[in-house]
């Protein structure tokens, strides 16, 4: 077992969970729905800070929950039923 990798996984794994919970609790995942949207569109739909939404969407894309294309974000196909 690669203990360094395992310890890293255990100590940083909460970040992805926290981002997913933030997206669900604020309605960001609902605002994305099944269509790709820009951070500004998502922020406006949920009356949230555009900067905060941009940071959240980029974080979710970094962990593979969202896909980013041409400045727009969409829920990854496999994640749609769960968000």
C-alpha positions in Angstrom: 0.0 0.0 0.0 1.2 3.5 -0.8 0.6 5.1 2.6 1.6 8.6 1.5 -1.1 8.5 -1.1 -3.7 7.0 1.2 -3.0 9.5 4.0 -3.3 12.3 1.4 -6.6 10.9 0.2 -8.0 10.6 3.8 -6.9 14.1 4.8 -8.1 15.9 1.6 -11.1 13.9 0.6 -13.5 16.1 2.5 -12.9 18.9 0.0 -14.8 17.2 -2.8 -17.6 16.3 -0.4 -17.8 19.9 0.9 -18.0 21.3 -2.7 -20.8 18.8 -3.6 -22.8 19.7 -0.5 -22.3 23.4 -1.3 -23.6 22.9 -4.8 -26.7 21.0 -3.6 -27.5 23.3 -0.7 -27.2 26.5 -2.7 -29.1 25.1 -5.6 -26.2 25.4 -8.0 -26.7 21.8 -9.1 -30.4 22.5 -9.8 -29.4 25.7 -11.7 -27.1 23.6 -13.9 -29.8 21.1 -14.6 -29.1 19.2 -17.8 -27.8 22.2 -19.8 -24.3 23.8 -19.8 -24.3 27.2 -18.2 -21.7 29.9 -17.5 -20.9 30.8 -13.9 -22.7 34.1 -14.4 -25.9 32.4 -15.5 -25.8 30.0 -12.6 -25.1 32.8 -10.1 -28.0 34.9 -11.5 -30.4 32.0 -11.4 -29.7 31.4 -7.7 -29.0 35.0 -6.6 -25.4 34.1 -5.6 -22.1 35.8 -5.9 -20.7 35.2 -9.4 -17.2 35.0 -8.0 -18.2 32.3 -5.5 -20.1 30.3 -8.1 -17.1 30.5 -10.5 -14.8 29.2 -7.8 -17.2 26.4 -6.9 -17.8 25.3 -10.5 -14.0 25.2 -11.2 -13.5 23.2 -8.1 -16.2 20.7 -9.0 -14.7 20.4 -12.5 -11.3 19.8 -11.1 -12.6 16.7 -9.2 -14.6 15.5 -12.2 -18.2 16.2 -11.0 -18.6 18.8 -13.7 -17.3 19.2 -17.2 -16.2 22.5 -18.6 -16.4 23.5 -22.3 -16.0 26.9 -23.8 -16.5 28.6 -20.4 -19.7 26.7 -19.6 -20.2 24.0 -17.1 -22.4 20.9 -17.1 -22.9 18.1 -14.7 -20.8 15.1 -15.8 -23.1 12.5 -17.4 -22.6 9.9 -14.7 -23.3 12.3 -11.9 -26.6 13.7 -13.2 -28.8 11.2 -11.3 -27.1 12.0 -8.0 -27.2 15.8 -8.2 
